Amino acid sequence: MEKMREFMQSWLGKLVLLIVLAPMAFLGVANLDFGGHIGHNDMVKVDKTAISISEYNNELANRKARLQETTDPSLINEKALADEVLESIVSRALLENQAKFLGMSISDETITRLLQTDPSFADENGNFSNELFAQYLQSRGMTNKMLFEIFRTQLSLRQLTSSILSQAIYPEWQISRLIDLQSKNREVWLHRYSWQDFADKVSVSDDEIKSYYETHKAELKIPATITLNYLELDKEAIKAEAPTQEELQAQYQIYLQSVGAGTKELAQILLTGTDADAKAKEISEKLAKGESFESLAKTYSDDPTGKTGGAIGAFNPDVFGQDAQMVSGVIQKLAVGDVSEPVKTAFGVQIFKVLKASDAPTFDSVKDELTRLAIAQKRDDAIKETIAKINNMATDGMGISDIAKEMNMTVKTISSYPQENNQTELSMPTVLAAAFDEKSLAEKTTSVNLDVAGKTLWIQADNYQAAKNLSLEEATNQVKLLITKEKASQLAYEAVLSKIAENKGNPKALATKDASIGVVNVQSPALNAAEKASLFSQDDGDVSLWAVQTDEGASLMVGSKIVANSQSQLDKAQRMQIQFVIRSNAGQDQLSDYLQYLKDTKKVEINTQALNAQ
């Protein structure tokens, strides 16, 4: 027994254990309860491995932010996203726990060696910098120990997943077959037979409808529905009054701050530390005596630009953040060659010199642009004010009809607005979530504004009807259509078979110009899934004919002789790359199976109270 224990603790033993465990996912093992009670601050726990609520929230926020970079926020299904993130952290907890169980731990020496080779911590000579490393830890509020534990977990996870992925078996002959399939093509002529064209030849009896209904009763449902009343803000109808002269002058000053002052090129002397004020006073005295600004910058400035005389280019207010207006005011008063008094900013104490300047645009030369900017700003303010006003009415309990009267708006209505399979113009997840919110339905409240697909809406739901199974009478028309489609599709397929039989002696007669879709392969967008699957199933000589049943009826396909590009056209590197991709995909399937095995055999605790509070 001791020898067996020693063997299982060895790397070879762990590998054997890993190989043995994977197939067990298919056999099923009794659920093991290793976990204790989940902590208040934990979202997921597997044995002694826990993922905190804050980690879950951070992952959810990060995933949502990445989605919003490329997707309209109103199209994001919040529940589906939350479920996906929860699934990912459950998988992470399972793998972390398994890595610990298998003894896959990374030593401090290994982590230290990896950190020392990280270019992020290298100084100008390429050597590891303790100062840069300390700054990294400080900026993230971490200790050395905390960072090592994070690295240890990440590397252990990588070690475990890599060992699973690398065990994926995909035979060479199957890889060759897949490559062959991708390299084949043929010219195709396509005749599609729609089931609708045969619907008038179909009859459906009451007994058939009843039989189908009894078999599929559980699937025949009416989704939950509401009457959706909504207001849509017409932003184009909100007009702004022409700006006054005072407003234009104020806009001109803003314009000068953002553009006019930016035409001045500057040099600076930056002073930091506790003696910055004393140094600034000393430098100002030397400047007053005529000493060179550039020379003093080289001697005193704490900014890297000091080495070259302090030149920092054109003034950019964005660089100075909250200090921008103050710095801009100082610079505007300076002519070329002038030097400012010391200015305290977030960077320290700064002394500026104007090196070059171009004339600021006159008020009259930019008046049209100022007018446009002022009107746009006033209109934007009016829109925000309108939205805030309606939101206040909604939160005060006003119904949507009363709000419409108060704001001279029109209530629009969608009757029988469904919770599932929603095909209306307001099918966005954000609207669906707000419309079927239990509290809002119970209290019949008006929502605050919803920004969806470029629209600003307020909604109020009424007349909620719960989901229910259809009665035979209610389902009759739907069932009749389904049976009609099924029968008509079969007639379409039989018509294709008959056409093939008629032209068996002269298949080229069906290779007509109007049916040609050119040379295609299994990636062709011109073919549906069923047609792609059958593309190389027939090769009866120069021209082949075959029939395919599809979701829309049937297809008669005419194909030329199959052309197979030789695999020899792929060089060794290309073939290895294809093999890597195929085996990686197989490895992902194996990893999914392994995760399912862990879910079946480990107790996964989820903090449902914290989850429901999100």
C-alpha positions as a printed Julia matrix, in Angstrom:
614×3 Matrix{Float64}:
   0.0    0.0     0.0
   2.85   2.39    0.88
   4.49   1.73   -2.5
   1.2    2.42   -4.24
   0.85   5.7    -2.31
   4.38   6.71   -3.29
   3.67   5.84   -6.92
   0.46   7.91   -6.99
   2.38  10.89   -5.58
   4.94  10.66   -8.4
   4.48  12.55  -11.69
   4.03   9.26  -13.54
   1.38   8.2   -11.05
  -0.47  11.48  -11.47
  -0.41  11.05  -15.22
  -1.81   7.52  -14.9
  -4.5    8.85  -12.56
  -5.38  11.56  -15.06
  -5.68   9.02  -17.88
  -7.83   6.74  -15.72
 -10.1    9.52  -14.49
 -11.07  10.93  -17.89
 -12.99   7.86  -19.15
 -14.89   7.67  -15.87
 -16.8   10.74  -16.99
 -18.7    8.44  -19.33
 -19.34   5.73  -16.72
 -20.8    7.87  -13.95
 -19.6    7.91  -10.34
 -21.53   8.55   -7.17
 -21.55  12.18   -6.11
 -18.95  12.86   -3.41
 -19.65  15.48   -0.74
 -16.32  17.02    0.27
 -17.42  20.63    0.88
 -18.45  22.31    4.09
 -20.81  25.24    4.4
 -20.12  28.02    1.92
 -18.86  31.3     3.39
 -20.84  34.55    3.21
 -18.19  36.13    0.99
 -17.87  33.15   -1.37
 -19.9   32.68   -4.56
 -18.73  29.14   -5.43
 -17.03  26.46   -3.35
 -15.65  23.04   -4.28
 -14.1   21.16   -1.35
 -11.69  23.72    0.15
 -11.43  25.81   -3.03
 -13.62  28.91   -3.11
 -14.22  31.74   -5.58
 -15.28  34.96   -3.84
 -18.29  37.14   -4.64
 -15.96  40.01   -5.53
 -14.09  37.79   -8.03
 -17.42  36.82   -9.61
 -18.54  40.46   -9.8
 -15.2   41.54  -11.29
 -15.37  38.82  -13.95
 -18.99  39.75  -14.75
 -18.1   43.45  -15.05
 -15.05  42.72  -17.23
 -17.0   40.38  -19.53
 -19.8   42.95  -19.88
 -17.33  45.77  -20.62
 -15.7   43.69  -23.37
 -19.1   42.95  -24.89
 -20.1   46.61  -24.83
 -17.05  47.5   -26.9
 -18.6   45.74  -29.91
 -22.28  45.31  -28.99
 -25.23  47.62  -28.32
 -25.7   47.34  -24.51
 -29.46  46.91  -24.99
 -28.83  43.68  -26.92
 -26.91  42.05  -24.06
 -28.93  39.39  -22.27
 -27.93  40.09  -18.66
 -29.19  36.76  -17.33
 -27.47  34.73  -20.03
 -24.23  36.64  -19.4
 -24.47  36.08  -15.63
 -25.16  32.36  -16.18
 -22.15  32.1   -18.49
 -19.85  33.8   -15.97
 -21.16  31.6   -13.15
 -20.49  28.51  -15.28
 -16.94  29.69  -15.96
 -16.09  30.26  -12.28
 -17.62  26.89  -11.35
 -15.32  25.29  -13.94
 -12.39  27.26  -12.55
 -13.13  26.17   -8.98
 -13.4   22.52  -10.06
 -10.08  22.64  -11.92
  -8.3   24.54   -9.12
  -9.53  21.99   -6.61
  -8.49  19.08   -8.85
  -5.04  20.58   -9.38
  -4.6   20.68   -5.58
  -5.92  17.12   -5.28
  -3.37  15.92   -7.84
  -0.59  17.8    -6.05
   0.12  20.09   -8.99
   1.88  22.96   -7.25
   4.46  25.43   -8.53
   7.44  26.26   -6.31
   8.45  29.77   -5.25
  11.73  29.26   -7.11
   9.9   28.63  -10.39
   7.68  31.69   -9.94
  10.7   33.83   -9.06
  12.5   32.62  -12.17
   9.48  33.48  -14.35
   9.15  36.94  -12.82
  12.84  37.66  -13.34
  12.46  36.98  -17.08
   9.3   39.12  -17.43
  10.18  42.2   -19.55
   7.66  44.27  -17.53
  10.12  44.3   -14.64
  13.31  44.89  -16.66
  15.3   48.12  -16.28
  16.97  49.98  -19.14
  19.83  47.47  -19.06
  17.46  44.5   -19.3
  18.02  43.43  -15.69
  15.28  42.63  -13.17
  14.35  45.8   -11.26
  13.18  45.43   -7.67
  11.93  49.02   -7.86
   9.66  48.31  -10.86
   8.42  45.14   -9.17
   7.63  47.07   -5.99
   5.78  49.73   -8.01
   3.72  47.0    -9.7
   2.71  45.52   -6.33
   1.93  48.94   -4.86
  -0.22  50.02   -7.82
  -2.37  46.9    -7.38
  -2.47  46.95   -3.59
  -0.81  43.55   -3.4
   1.9   41.94   -1.32
   4.62  39.69   -2.69
   2.9   36.69   -1.07
  -0.46  37.53   -2.67
   1.1   37.77   -6.14
   2.9   34.45   -5.7
  -0.37  32.73   -4.71
  -2.16  34.15   -7.78
   0.68  32.99  -10.03
   0.75  29.59   -8.34
  -2.97  29.09   -8.97
  -2.78  30.26  -12.58
   0.23  28.1   -13.4
  -1.28  25.04  -11.71
  -4.46  25.51  -13.73
  -2.43  25.85  -16.91
  -0.47  22.72  -16.01
  -3.66  20.7   -15.47
  -5.53  21.91  -18.56
  -2.45  21.49  -20.74
  -2.04  17.91  -19.57
  -5.67  17.18  -20.52
  -5.52  18.98  -23.86
  -2.27  17.28  -24.83
  -3.79  13.82  -24.26
  -6.35  14.34  -27.03
  -6.23  11.49  -29.53
  -7.19  12.18  -33.13
  -5.91   9.49  -35.53
  -3.73  10.52  -38.45
  -6.15   8.95  -40.94
  -9.02  11.07  -39.59
  -6.92  14.22  -39.91
  -6.08  13.27  -43.49
  -9.77  12.69  -44.18
 -10.72  16.12  -42.82
  -8.0   17.81  -44.86
  -9.2   15.9   -47.94
 -12.77  17.03  -47.3
 -11.7   20.68  -47.09
  -9.68  20.39  -50.3
 -12.45  18.82  -52.42
 -14.73  20.83  -54.72
 -17.11  20.32  -57.61
 -19.36  22.35  -59.9
 -22.98  22.24  -58.76
 -26.38  23.01  -60.25
 -29.1   23.35  -57.63
 -32.88  22.92  -58.01
 -34.83  23.63  -54.82
 -38.4   22.4   -54.31
 -40.23  24.41  -51.63
 -42.8   22.62  -49.49
 -45.2   25.57  -49.94
 -45.5   24.69  -53.65
 -47.01  21.32  -52.67
 -49.18  22.49  -49.75
 -52.37  22.67  -51.84
 -51.99  18.95  -52.65
 -52.11  18.03  -48.96
 -55.15  17.31  -46.82
 -55.09  17.01  -43.03
 -57.87  15.19  -41.16
 -59.21  15.99  -37.7
 -57.94  12.62  -36.47
 -54.39  13.47  -37.64
 -54.57  16.82  -35.85
 -55.8   15.17  -32.65
 -53.14  12.45  -32.81
 -50.33  14.98  -33.35
 -51.7   17.16  -30.54
 -51.76  14.27  -28.05
 -48.17  13.32  -28.94
 -46.77  16.86  -28.79
 -49.08  18.41  -26.19
 -46.25  19.43  -23.86
 -44.5   21.38  -26.65
 -47.58  23.33  -27.77
 -47.62  26.37  -25.51
 -48.58  30.01  -25.48
 -45.72  32.04  -23.92
 -46.4   34.55  -21.17
 -47.63  37.83  -22.66
 -48.39  41.39  -21.61
 -49.83  44.51  -23.16
 -46.77  46.72  -23.52
 -47.45  50.45  -23.35
 -44.5   52.69  -24.08
 -43.36  56.24  -24.75
 -40.6   57.01  -27.21
 -38.72  60.29  -26.93
 -38.49  62.1   -30.27
 -35.13  63.79  -29.78
 -35.39  65.55  -33.15
 -38.53  67.34  -31.94
 -36.63  68.92  -29.05
 -35.42  72.28  -30.31
 -32.96  74.65  -28.68
 -33.3   78.43  -28.73
 -30.68  80.5   -30.5
 -27.8   81.29  -28.13
 -27.47  84.77  -26.66
 -24.39  86.93  -27.2
 -23.28  86.15  -23.65
 -23.58  82.41  -24.29
 -21.56  82.73  -27.5
 -18.84  84.66  -25.65
 -18.74  81.95  -22.99
 -18.48  79.32  -25.74
 -15.65  81.36  -27.3
 -13.68  81.29  -24.05
 -14.13  77.52  -23.83
 -13.05  77.28  -27.46
  -9.91  79.33  -26.76
  -9.05  77.15  -23.78
  -9.31  73.95  -25.8
  -7.94  75.24  -29.11
  -6.49  78.72  -28.79
  -4.13  78.0   -25.91
  -3.14  74.8   -27.65
  -1.47  76.85  -30.37
   1.23  77.83  -27.85
   4.28  75.58  -27.64
   5.77  75.35  -24.16
   8.78  74.41  -22.13
   8.53  73.57  -18.45
  10.52  73.08  -15.29
   8.84  70.48  -13.07
   9.69  70.38   -9.38
   8.59  67.63   -6.99
   9.31  66.72   -3.39
   9.0   68.56   -0.12
  11.38  71.33   -1.19
   9.57  72.07   -4.49
   8.28  75.48   -3.34
  11.72  76.59   -2.14
  13.34  75.47   -5.39
  10.64  77.23   -7.43
  11.32  80.49   -5.6
  15.07  80.11   -6.17
  14.59  79.4    -9.9
  12.19  82.35  -10.31
  14.83  84.65   -8.82
  17.48  83.3   -11.21
  15.13  83.74  -14.18
  14.48  87.33  -13.1
  18.24  87.91  -13.18
  18.33  86.7   -16.8
  19.58  83.14  -16.43
  18.64  80.75  -19.25
  15.37  78.85  -18.8
  16.78  75.92  -20.79
  19.89  75.77  -18.61
  17.85  75.88  -15.4
  15.53  73.14  -16.75
  18.54  70.89  -17.35
  19.76  71.53  -13.81
  16.56  71.46  -11.76
  13.65  69.85  -13.65
  12.45  66.47  -12.35
  10.8   65.72  -15.69
  12.75  63.71  -18.33
  12.28  66.63  -20.76
  14.56  68.7   -18.55
  17.58  66.98  -20.12
  16.77  68.72  -23.42
  15.75  72.11  -22.03
  12.18  71.33  -20.92
  10.32  71.57  -24.26
   6.98  69.71  -24.03
   5.29  70.73  -27.31
   1.85  72.3   -27.74
  -0.31  72.82  -24.67
  -2.79  69.96  -24.27
  -5.46  70.61  -21.6
  -6.32  66.9   -21.36
  -2.9   66.23  -19.82
  -3.65  68.48  -16.84
  -7.07  67.05  -15.95
  -8.78  69.15  -13.25
  -5.95  71.69  -13.39
  -6.47  72.37  -17.12
  -8.56  75.54  -16.75
  -6.13  77.08  -14.25
  -3.05  76.25  -16.35
  -4.8   77.47  -19.51
  -5.59  80.79  -17.82
  -1.92  81.22  -16.87
  -0.64  80.38  -20.36
  -3.11  82.63  -22.18
  -1.59  85.67  -20.43
   1.91  84.85  -21.66
   3.49  86.11  -24.88
   6.3   84.33  -26.71
   9.4   84.29  -24.48
   7.44  85.01  -21.29
   7.87  82.81  -18.23
   5.08  82.08  -15.75
   5.09  82.28  -12.01
   5.31  78.85  -10.31
   2.01  76.94  -10.72
   0.95  74.14   -8.36
  -0.62  71.18  -10.21
  -1.2   67.5    -9.6
   2.28  66.88  -11.03
   4.06  69.18   -8.57
   5.2   72.79   -9.03
   5.59  73.84  -12.67
   7.14  76.89  -14.32
   6.18  77.41  -17.98
   7.81  79.32  -20.82
   6.07  80.05  -24.15
   8.41  79.07  -26.98
   6.14  79.69  -29.95
   2.57  80.86  -30.58
   0.18  81.36  -33.44
  -2.61  83.93  -33.34
  -5.82  82.73  -31.72
  -8.86  82.8   -34.06
 -11.06  85.88  -33.71
 -14.61  85.65  -32.41
 -16.11  86.6   -35.79
 -14.04  84.02  -37.67
 -15.45  81.16  -35.61
 -18.9   82.58  -34.78
 -20.78  80.08  -36.98
 -18.96  77.16  -35.38
 -19.57  78.61  -31.91
 -23.28  78.98  -32.7
 -23.47  75.36  -33.83
 -21.67  74.15  -30.71
 -23.83  76.29  -28.41
 -27.09  75.08  -29.99
 -25.92  71.46  -29.81
 -25.04  71.91  -26.14
 -28.38  73.57  -25.33
 -30.27  70.83  -27.2
 -28.33  68.13  -25.36
 -29.12  69.83  -22.05
 -32.82  70.05  -23.02
 -32.9   66.32  -23.86
 -31.26  65.43  -20.53
 -33.7   67.71  -18.71
 -36.69  66.08  -20.45
 -35.45  62.58  -19.6
 -34.87  63.56  -15.96
 -38.34  65.14  -15.75
 -40.08  62.0   -17.09
 -37.98  59.78  -14.81
 -39.06  61.84  -11.8
 -42.72  61.42  -12.8
 -42.21  57.67  -13.21
 -40.51  57.24   -9.83
 -43.25  59.35   -8.22
 -45.77  56.73   -9.37
 -47.4   58.47  -12.34
 -48.91  56.15  -14.92
 -47.67  56.22  -18.48
 -50.89  57.81  -19.8
 -50.65  60.7   -17.31
 -46.98  61.22  -18.19
 -47.91  61.31  -21.88
 -50.53  64.02  -21.26
 -48.13  66.06  -19.14
 -45.35  65.88  -21.74
 -47.59  66.05  -24.85
 -46.43  62.61  -26.0
 -48.31  59.65  -27.49
 -48.57  56.27  -25.81
 -47.78  53.41  -28.2
 -48.99  49.87  -27.54
 -47.95  46.34  -28.47
 -50.7   43.86  -27.64
 -49.79  40.28  -26.71
 -46.11  41.16  -26.24
 -44.53  37.69  -25.69
 -41.81  36.78  -23.19
 -40.36  34.11  -25.52
 -39.76  34.04  -29.28
 -40.38  37.77  -29.35
 -40.3   39.11  -32.91
 -41.66  42.61  -32.2
 -39.75  45.83  -32.83
 -38.95  45.95  -29.08
 -37.53  42.44  -28.68
 -34.29  43.66  -27.03
 -33.27  41.79  -23.82
 -33.25  45.07  -21.86
 -36.89  45.77  -22.72
 -37.95  42.15  -22.1
 -36.29  42.13  -18.67
 -37.97  45.4   -17.65
 -41.35  44.43  -19.12
 -41.58  41.11  -17.27
 -40.03  42.28  -14.0
 -42.21  40.73  -11.27
 -42.34  43.82   -9.05
 -43.16  46.15  -11.94
 -45.9   43.8   -13.14
 -47.44  43.59   -9.67
 -47.36  47.36   -9.08
 -47.93  48.36  -12.75
 -45.21  50.99  -12.49
 -43.68  53.01  -15.3
 -40.01  52.28  -15.87
 -37.24  54.86  -15.91
 -35.76  55.52  -19.35
 -34.42  52.57  -21.34
 -31.82  53.39  -24.0
 -32.13  50.74  -26.71
 -30.97  50.71  -30.32
 -30.68  54.5   -30.45
 -34.11  55.02  -28.85
 -35.07  56.35  -25.42
 -38.16  54.58  -24.07
 -40.36  54.36  -20.98
 -42.54  51.27  -20.6
 -45.48  50.12  -18.52
 -46.77  46.55  -18.65
 -50.41  45.59  -18.24
 -52.72  42.6   -18.73
 -50.18  39.89  -17.84
 -51.14  36.45  -19.12
 -49.14  33.52  -17.77
 -47.72  30.9   -20.11
 -50.06  27.96  -20.67
 -50.48  24.82  -22.73
 -52.67  25.19  -25.8
 -55.99  23.39  -25.88
 -56.75  21.23  -28.91
 -58.97  23.97  -30.29
 -56.31  26.64  -29.77
 -53.58  24.46  -31.28
 -55.55  23.25  -34.31
 -54.31  25.82  -36.83
 -50.69  25.51  -35.67
 -50.8   21.71  -35.75
 -52.47  21.7   -39.15
 -49.66  23.87  -40.54
 -46.99  21.59  -39.05
 -48.58  18.46  -40.53
 -49.09  20.22  -43.85
 -45.41  21.17  -43.97
 -44.34  17.63  -43.11
 -46.55  16.07  -45.81
 -45.74  18.73  -48.42
 -42.0   18.31  -47.77
 -42.36  14.59  -48.44
 -44.19  15.34  -51.71
 -41.37  17.72  -52.68
 -38.81  14.98  -51.99
 -40.78  12.47  -54.05
 -40.98  14.99  -56.9
 -37.18  15.32  -56.81
 -36.76  11.53  -56.9
 -39.16  11.35  -59.85
 -37.23  14.06  -61.7
 -33.96  12.2   -61.13
 -35.49   8.98  -62.46
 -36.71  10.81  -65.59
 -33.23  12.19  -66.32
 -31.11   9.24  -65.27
 -30.11   8.61  -68.87
 -29.27  12.26  -69.53
 -28.27  13.95  -66.24
 -26.64  16.87  -68.08
 -30.14  18.05  -69.06
 -30.58  19.26  -65.47
 -27.29  21.2   -65.49
 -29.09  24.34  -66.64
 -27.63  27.83  -66.63
 -30.21  29.27  -64.23
 -29.49  26.47  -61.7
 -25.71  26.92  -61.67
 -24.08  28.02  -58.41
 -20.54  27.5   -59.68
 -17.7   25.52  -58.14
 -18.32  24.96  -54.42
 -16.92  23.14  -51.39
 -18.3   22.34  -47.93
 -17.69  25.94  -46.83
 -19.93  27.44  -49.53
 -22.56  29.9   -48.18
 -24.76  29.09  -51.21
 -25.63  25.7   -49.68
 -27.67  24.94  -46.58
 -26.51  22.44  -43.95
 -28.22  19.4   -45.5
 -26.9   20.25  -48.97
 -23.34  20.67  -47.65
 -23.53  17.32  -45.85
 -24.45  15.55  -49.09
 -22.05  17.45  -51.38
 -19.56  14.63  -51.92
 -21.88  11.68  -51.23
 -22.37  10.89  -54.95
 -19.72  10.58  -57.65
 -21.21   8.56  -60.5
 -19.06   9.76  -63.37
 -18.99  13.07  -65.21
 -22.36  14.21  -63.81
 -24.14  12.94  -60.67
 -27.75  13.46  -59.55
 -29.01  13.11  -55.99
 -31.89  14.2   -53.75
 -31.66  15.93  -50.36
 -34.41  16.49  -47.79
 -34.13  19.97  -46.24
 -35.98  22.12  -43.71
 -37.66  23.98  -46.57
 -38.63  20.94  -48.64
 -36.17  19.13  -50.89
 -33.26  19.83  -53.23
 -32.26  18.21  -56.49
 -28.51  18.5   -56.8
 -26.48  18.08  -59.95
 -22.73  17.72  -59.46
 -19.74  17.46  -61.75
 -16.94  15.0   -61.06
 -15.32  15.63  -57.67
 -11.98  17.41  -57.84
  -9.61  16.6   -54.97
  -6.62  18.9   -54.54
  -3.59  16.86  -53.52
  -2.47  17.15  -49.91
   1.03  17.47  -51.3
   0.15  21.1   -51.98
   0.38  21.64  -48.21
   3.91  22.04  -46.95
   5.01  20.39  -43.7
   4.45  23.53  -41.61
   0.9   24.03  -42.95
  -0.01  20.41  -42.31
   1.38  20.56  -38.76
  -0.63  23.72  -38.14
  -3.84  22.02  -39.33
  -3.06  18.99  -37.17
  -2.54  21.26  -34.16
  -5.9   23.01  -34.69
  -7.78  19.72  -35.12
  -6.16  18.1   -32.09
  -6.72  21.28  -30.03
 -10.43  21.14  -30.84
 -10.5   17.48  -29.84
  -8.64  18.46  -26.66
 -11.3   21.06  -25.86
 -13.95  18.35  -26.16
 -11.92  16.16  -23.82
 -11.56  19.04  -21.34
 -15.35  19.55  -21.45
 -15.84  15.85  -20.71
 -13.38  16.05  -17.82
 -15.19  19.07  -16.37
 -18.49  17.21  -16.61
 -16.89  14.3   -14.76
 -15.77  16.66  -11.98
 -19.27  18.16  -11.75
 -20.71  14.66  -11.44
 -18.29  13.59   -8.71
 -17.63  16.74   -6.67
 -20.05  18.74   -4.57
 -20.37  22.23   -6.03
 -21.82  24.76   -3.58
 -23.24  28.02   -4.92
 -24.2   30.98   -2.76
 -27.73  31.33   -4.14
 -28.57  34.14   -1.74
 -25.68  36.25   -3.02
 -26.45  35.26   -6.61
 -30.1   36.31   -6.33
 -29.02  39.62   -4.8
 -26.94  40.54   -7.87
